[in-house]
Amino acid sequence: MAGRFAVVEMQCFTDNAGHYILKELAIVSEEGVGNWVFLPPYDFETLNAKAQQTALWLTTQFHGLAWDSGDVSYGEVPNIISRFCAPFSRIYTKGLEKTIFLREFLKESDCCVINSEDLDSTIKNDCFTVSPPVCLRHTSKNFKSLRCALRKASLLYSELDPYKKSVWT
């Protein structure tokens, strides 16, 4: 694995057409870690009944992030992805939908987006001696069992790092 690489993980909602609405973005590399939670691009009431039901389920059962939560304007998504991802020769993420999503934002760069599911590597979550970081939104006991993009990115980075250098120790 020559060259600089980073791992990008995200938590999303879906719109009325089933397209991703990015909620949480985490980037982990040898150089550092970034984590952003985005404000919604429009009001919850704009979603149809199915999208609203899915959003509520994701909030309570999956990632714990409310539709209306966030700190960063949704309009900043393209800027953040290109600024923090494009400098890497490779970006790894997990899942075809996320791979396609990132490729759209990075199509003008020389960065190659790779679906980690296409690799022979598998993450063994029980083999870590130090707990990976969790974003501050997922630190309370109410959210510990929910999915944190920063934790997922850190685990995947550790699996892909050829020298097994941990970004959190």
Phi and psi restraints in degrees (value plus and minus 20) as a CYANA .aco file:
   2 ALA   PHI     -96.5   -56.5
   2 ALA   PSI     132.6   172.6
   3 GLY   PHI      68.7   108.7
   3 GLY   PSI     146.8   186.8
   4 ARG   PHI     -97.5   -57.5
   4 ARG   PSI     119.9   159.9
   5 PHE   PHI    -159.6  -119.6
   5 PHE   PSI     142.2   182.2
   6 ALA   PHI    -159.8  -119.8
   6 ALA   PSI     141.0   181.0
   7 VAL   PHI    -133.3   -93.3
   7 VAL   PSI     113.0   153.0
   8 VAL   PHI    -139.3   -99.3
   8 VAL   PSI     107.7   147.7
   9 GLU   PHI    -147.0  -107.0
   9 GLU   PSI     136.4   176.4
  10 MET   PHI    -171.5  -131.5
  10 MET   PSI     138.2   178.2
  11 GLN   PHI    -138.5   -98.5
  11 GLN   PSI     120.4   160.4
  12 CYS   PHI    -157.1  -117.1
  12 CYS   PSI     142.0   182.0
  13 PHE   PHI    -129.0   -89.0
  13 PHE   PSI     157.8   197.8
  14 THR   PHI    -145.2  -105.2
  14 THR   PSI     129.8   169.8
  15 ASP   PHI    -107.7   -67.7
  15 ASP   PSI    -191.4  -151.4
  16 ASN   PHI     -82.2   -42.2
  16 ASN   PSI     -45.5    -5.5
  17 ALA   PHI    -115.9   -75.9
  17 ALA   PSI     -17.6    22.4
  18 GLY   PHI      65.9   105.9
  18 GLY   PSI      -9.8    30.2
  19 HIS   PHI    -104.0   -64.0
  19 HIS   PSI     130.3   170.3
  20 TYR   PHI     -83.7   -43.7
  20 TYR   PSI     117.7   157.7
  21 ILE   PHI    -137.2   -97.2
  21 ILE   PSI      87.9   127.9
  22 LEU   PHI     -86.0   -46.0
  22 LEU   PSI     110.6   150.6
  23 LYS   PHI    -131.7   -91.7
  23 LYS   PSI     -71.5   -31.5
  24 GLU   PHI    -146.7  -106.7
  24 GLU   PSI     115.2   155.2
  25 LEU   PHI    -147.2  -107.2
  25 LEU   PSI     110.6   150.6
  26 ALA   PHI    -148.7  -108.7
  26 ALA   PSI     115.5   155.5
  27 ILE   PHI    -146.1  -106.1
  27 ILE   PSI     108.1   148.1
  28 VAL   PHI    -147.3  -107.3
  28 VAL   PSI     110.6   150.6
  29 SER   PHI    -166.2  -126.2
  29 SER   PSI     156.3   196.3
  30 GLU   PHI     -81.8   -41.8
  30 GLU   PSI     -51.5   -11.5
  31 GLU   PHI     -95.4   -55.4
  31 GLU   PSI     -45.3    -5.3
  32 GLY   PHI     143.4   183.4
  32 GLY   PSI    -188.8  -148.8
  33 VAL   PHI    -153.0  -113.0
  33 VAL   PSI     120.3   160.3
  34 GLY   PHI    -152.9  -112.9
  34 GLY   PSI     126.8   166.8
  35 ASN   PHI    -168.8  -128.8
  35 ASN   PSI     107.5   147.5
  36 TRP   PHI    -153.0  -113.0
  36 TRP   PSI     123.7   163.7
  37 VAL   PHI    -141.5  -101.5
  37 VAL   PSI     103.9   143.9
  38 PHE   PHI    -115.9   -75.9
  38 PHE   PSI     122.4   162.4
  39 LEU   PHI     -86.4   -46.4
  39 LEU   PSI     136.1   176.1
  40 PRO   PHI     -89.2   -49.2
  40 PRO   PSI     131.7   171.7
  41 PRO   PHI     -95.4   -55.4
  41 PRO   PSI     -37.8     2.2
  42 TYR   PHI    -181.4  -141.4
  42 TYR   PSI     151.9   191.9
  43 ASP   PHI     -85.4   -45.4
  43 ASP   PSI     128.0   168.0
  44 PHE   PHI     -75.3   -35.3
  44 PHE   PSI     -57.0   -17.0
  45 GLU   PHI     -84.7   -44.7
  45 GLU   PSI     -36.3     3.7
  46 THR   PHI     -91.2   -51.2
  46 THR   PSI     -45.6    -5.6
  47 LEU   PHI     -90.9   -50.9
  47 LEU   PSI     126.1   166.1
  48 ASN   PHI     -94.9   -54.9
  48 ASN   PSI     154.6   194.6
  49 ALA   PHI     -79.1   -39.1
  49 ALA   PSI     -61.9   -21.9
  50 LYS   PHI     -84.8   -44.8
  50 LYS   PSI     -66.0   -26.0
  51 ALA   PHI     -85.2   -45.2
  51 ALA   PSI     -57.3   -17.3
  52 GLN   PHI     -84.7   -44.7
  52 GLN   PSI     -63.9   -23.9
  53 GLN   PHI     -82.7   -42.7
  53 GLN   PSI     -63.6   -23.6
  54 THR   PHI     -83.2   -43.2
  54 THR   PSI     -63.2   -23.2
  55 ALA   PHI     -81.4   -41.4
  55 ALA   PSI     -62.8   -22.8
  56 LEU   PHI     -85.4   -45.4
  56 LEU   PSI     -59.5   -19.5
  57 TRP   PHI     -84.0   -44.0
  57 TRP   PSI     -65.5   -25.5
  58 LEU   PHI     -78.8   -38.8
  58 LEU   PSI     -60.1   -20.1
  59 THR   PHI     -85.4   -45.4
  59 THR   PSI     -65.5   -25.5
  60 THR   PHI    -106.8   -66.8
  60 THR   PSI     -47.8    -7.8
  61 GLN   PHI    -136.3   -96.3
  61 GLN   PSI     -37.8     2.2
  62 PHE   PHI    -137.1   -97.1
  62 PHE   PSI     -90.4   -50.4
  63 HIS   PHI    -130.5   -90.5
  63 HIS   PSI     -31.5     8.5
  64 GLY   PHI      54.6    94.6
  64 GLY   PSI     -10.9    29.1
  65 LEU   PHI    -120.2   -80.2
  65 LEU   PSI     103.9   143.9
  66 ALA   PHI     -95.9   -55.9
  66 ALA   PSI     128.3   168.3
  67 TRP   PHI     -71.3   -31.3
  67 TRP   PSI     -63.9   -23.9
  68 ASP   PHI    -104.5   -64.5
  68 ASP   PSI     -23.1    16.9
  69 SER   PHI     -99.6   -59.6
  69 SER   PSI     149.7   189.7
  70 GLY   PHI     114.1   154.1
  70 GLY   PSI     145.1   185.1
  71 ASP   PHI    -146.0  -106.0
  71 ASP   PSI     -37.9     2.1
  72 VAL   PHI    -138.0   -98.0
  72 VAL   PSI     115.4   155.4
  73 SER   PHI     -78.4   -38.4
  73 SER   PSI     118.7   158.7
  74 TYR   PHI     -82.5   -42.5
  74 TYR   PSI     -46.4    -6.4
  75 GLY   PHI     -83.9   -43.9
  75 GLY   PSI     -35.6     4.4
  76 GLU   PHI    -104.9   -64.9
  76 GLU   PSI     -27.9    12.1
  77 VAL   PHI     -71.9   -31.9
  77 VAL   PSI     -73.8   -33.8
  78 PRO   PHI     -79.7   -39.7
  78 PRO   PSI     -60.2   -20.2
  79 ASN   PHI     -84.0   -44.0
  79 ASN   PSI     -64.2   -24.2
  80 ILE   PHI     -87.4   -47.4
  80 ILE   PSI     -65.8   -25.8
  81 ILE   PHI     -82.3   -42.3
  81 ILE   PSI     -66.8   -26.8
  82 SER   PHI     -89.9   -49.9
  82 SER   PSI     -59.7   -19.7
  83 ARG   PHI     -85.5   -45.5
  83 ARG   PSI     -61.4   -21.4
  84 PHE   PHI    -118.8   -78.8
  84 PHE   PSI     -32.0     8.0
  85 CYS   PHI    -126.4   -86.4
  85 CYS   PSI     -59.2   -19.2
  86 ALA   PHI     -77.9   -37.9
  86 ALA   PSI     -49.9    -9.9
  87 PRO   PHI     -86.2   -46.2
  87 PRO   PSI     -34.1     5.9
  88 PHE   PHI    -111.1   -71.1
  88 PHE   PSI     128.0   168.0
  89 SER   PHI     -96.1   -56.1
  89 SER   PSI     -49.2    -9.2
  90 ARG   PHI    -157.8  -117.8
  90 ARG   PSI     120.3   160.3
  91 ILE   PHI    -140.8  -100.8
  91 ILE   PSI     108.2   148.2
  92 TYR   PHI    -126.5   -86.5
  92 TYR   PSI     119.9   159.9
  93 THR   PHI    -163.7  -123.7
  93 THR   PSI     149.9   189.9
  94 LYS   PHI    -135.3   -95.3
  94 LYS   PSI      94.4   134.4
  95 GLY   PHI      96.7   136.7
  95 GLY   PSI     121.3   161.3
  96 LEU   PHI     -83.5   -43.5
  96 LEU   PSI     -63.6   -23.6
  97 GLU   PHI     -82.3   -42.3
  97 GLU   PSI     -61.9   -21.9
  98 LYS   PHI     -87.7   -47.7
  98 LYS   PSI     -56.7   -16.7
  99 THR   PHI     -81.3   -41.3
  99 THR   PSI     -67.7   -27.7
 100 ILE   PHI     -82.9   -42.9
 100 ILE   PSI     -63.5   -23.5
 101 PHE   PHI     -76.8   -36.8
 101 PHE   PSI     -69.2   -29.2
 102 LEU   PHI     -88.5   -48.5
 102 LEU   PSI     -58.3   -18.3
 103 ARG   PHI     -79.7   -39.7
 103 ARG   PSI     -55.5   -15.5
 104 GLU   PHI     -81.4   -41.4
 104 GLU   PSI     -61.9   -21.9
 105 PHE   PHI     -95.3   -55.3
 105 PHE   PSI     -44.5    -4.5
 106 LEU   PHI    -130.0   -90.0
 106 LEU   PSI      -5.4    34.6
 107 LYS   PHI     -85.0   -45.0
 107 LYS   PSI     -41.8    -1.8
 108 GLU   PHI    -108.5   -68.5
 108 GLU   PSI     -24.6    15.4
 109 SER   PHI    -122.3   -82.3
 109 SER   PSI     153.5   193.5
 110 ASP   PHI    -109.9   -69.9
 110 ASP   PSI     -12.3    27.7
 111 CYS   PHI     -97.4   -57.4
 111 CYS   PSI     114.2   154.2
 112 CYS   PHI    -120.0   -80.0
 112 CYS   PSI     104.3   144.3
 113 VAL   PHI    -117.4   -77.4
 113 VAL   PSI     105.1   145.1
 114 ILE   PHI    -140.7  -100.7
 114 ILE   PSI     112.2   152.2
 115 ASN   PHI    -100.1   -60.1
 115 ASN   PSI      95.6   135.6
 116 SER   PHI     -84.0   -44.0
 116 SER   PSI     -39.9     0.1
 117 GLU   PHI     -87.4   -47.4
 117 GLU   PSI     -37.6     2.4
 118 ASP   PHI    -103.6   -63.6
 118 ASP   PSI     -25.1    14.9
 119 LEU   PHI    -112.7   -72.7
 119 LEU   PSI     144.8   184.8
 120 ASP   PHI     -98.1   -58.1
 120 ASP   PSI     -32.6     7.4
 121 SER   PHI     -91.7   -51.7
 121 SER   PSI     122.0   162.0
 122 THR   PHI    -149.7  -109.7
 122 THR   PSI     120.2   160.2
 123 ILE   PHI    -101.7   -61.7
 123 ILE   PSI     110.6   150.6
 124 LYS   PHI    -129.9   -89.9
 124 LYS   PSI      71.5   111.5
 125 ASN   PHI     -81.1   -41.1
 125 ASN   PSI     -38.9     1.1
 126 ASP   PHI    -110.6   -70.6
 126 ASP   PSI     -17.6    22.4
 127 CYS   PHI    -118.8   -78.8
 127 CYS   PSI     -13.2    26.8
 128 PHE   PHI    -112.7   -72.7
 128 PHE   PSI     113.6   153.6
 129 THR   PHI    -107.6   -67.6
 129 THR   PSI     -40.3    -0.3
 130 VAL   PHI    -140.8  -100.8
 130 VAL   PSI     114.6   154.6
 131 SER   PHI     -88.1   -48.1
 131 SER   PSI     113.1   153.1
 132 PRO   PHI     -89.0   -49.0
 132 PRO   PSI     139.5   179.5
 133 PRO   PHI     -87.8   -47.8
 133 PRO   PSI     135.3   175.3
 134 VAL   PHI    -147.7  -107.7
 134 VAL   PSI     119.3   159.3
 135 CYS   PHI     -83.8   -43.8
 135 CYS   PSI     139.9   179.9
 136 LEU   PHI     -81.1   -41.1
 136 LEU   PSI     -47.0    -7.0
 137 ARG   PHI     -90.5   -50.5
 137 ARG   PSI     -40.2    -0.2
 138 HIS   PHI    -129.3   -89.3
 138 HIS   PSI      -0.3    39.7
 139 THR   PHI    -111.5   -71.5
 139 THR   PSI     -42.4    -2.4
 140 SER   PHI     -90.9   -50.9
 140 SER   PSI     135.8   175.8
 141 LYS   PHI     -81.8   -41.8
 141 LYS   PSI     -44.9    -4.9
 142 ASN   PHI     -89.0   -49.0
 142 ASN   PSI     -41.9    -1.9
 143 PHE   PHI    -134.0   -94.0
 143 PHE   PSI     -21.9    18.1
 144 LYS   PHI     -78.9   -38.9
 144 LYS   PSI     -52.3   -12.3
 145 SER   PHI    -105.6   -65.6
 145 SER   PSI     -24.5    15.5
 146 LEU   PHI    -111.3   -71.3
 146 LEU   PSI     143.2   183.2
 147 ARG   PHI    -100.0   -60.0
 147 ARG   PSI     107.9   147.9
 148 CYS   PHI    -132.7   -92.7
 148 CYS   PSI     106.1   146.1
 149 ALA   PHI     -82.0   -42.0
 149 ALA   PSI     -56.8   -16.8
 150 LEU   PHI     -85.0   -45.0
 150 LEU   PSI     -63.2   -23.2
 151 ARG   PHI     -83.0   -43.0
 151 ARG   PSI     -66.4   -26.4
 152 LYS   PHI     -81.7   -41.7
 152 LYS   PSI     -62.6   -22.6
 153 ALA   PHI     -84.5   -44.5
 153 ALA   PSI     -61.0   -21.0
 154 SER   PHI     -85.1   -45.1
 154 SER   PSI     -61.2   -21.2
 155 LEU   PHI     -83.7   -43.7
 155 LEU   PSI     -65.4   -25.4
 156 LEU   PHI     -86.2   -46.2
 156 LEU   PSI     -59.7   -19.7
 157 TYR   PHI     -79.5   -39.5
 157 TYR   PSI     -65.3   -25.3
 158 SER   PHI     -81.7   -41.7
 158 SER   PSI     -55.2   -15.2
 159 GLU   PHI     -90.4   -50.4
 159 GLU   PSI     -55.7   -15.7
 160 LEU   PHI    -107.5   -67.5
 160 LEU   PSI     -41.6    -1.6
 161 ASP   PHI     -86.1   -46.1
 161 ASP   PSI      95.6   135.6
 162 PRO   PHI     -84.6   -44.6
 162 PRO   PSI     -40.3    -0.3
 163 TYR   PHI    -124.2   -84.2
 163 TYR   PSI     -17.1    22.9
 164 LYS   PHI      34.1    74.1
 164 LYS   PSI      16.4    56.4
 165 LYS   PHI     -99.8   -59.8
 165 LYS   PSI     110.3   150.3
 166 SER   PHI    -110.6   -70.6
 166 SER   PSI     115.8   155.8
 167 VAL   PHI    -103.5   -63.5
 167 VAL   PSI     -22.7    17.3
 168 TRP   PHI    -140.8  -100.8
 168 TRP   PSI      -7.0    33.0
